[in-house]
Amino acid sequence: MRKYSFKVDYEGRDYCDMVVDAIKTLTNCSEEEALSLVNNYWNDEEFVGDTLNYHEVPKHWAKIICYGDFYWKNE
């Protein structure tokens, strides 16, 4: 089980796991690197109950975390 530095419930953990997996797929980085990126990006967040972070698919967050807020300009 992955360890997040921010508060997650079961749904939040599943969602963050999908973001970590998407980062690994996009960048071919290790599990530890992807988890570190997510922990650093969402350090002050909580994934408990309803959160606005769920309004985007995990791949979108993975791209923002890896490439920045305007990643789509380079696609």
Buried (B, 14 or more C-beta within 10 A) or exposed (E): EBEBBBEBEEBBBEBBBBBBBBBBEBBEBEEEBBBBBBBEBBEEBEBEEEBEBEEEEBBBBBBBBBBEEEBEEEE
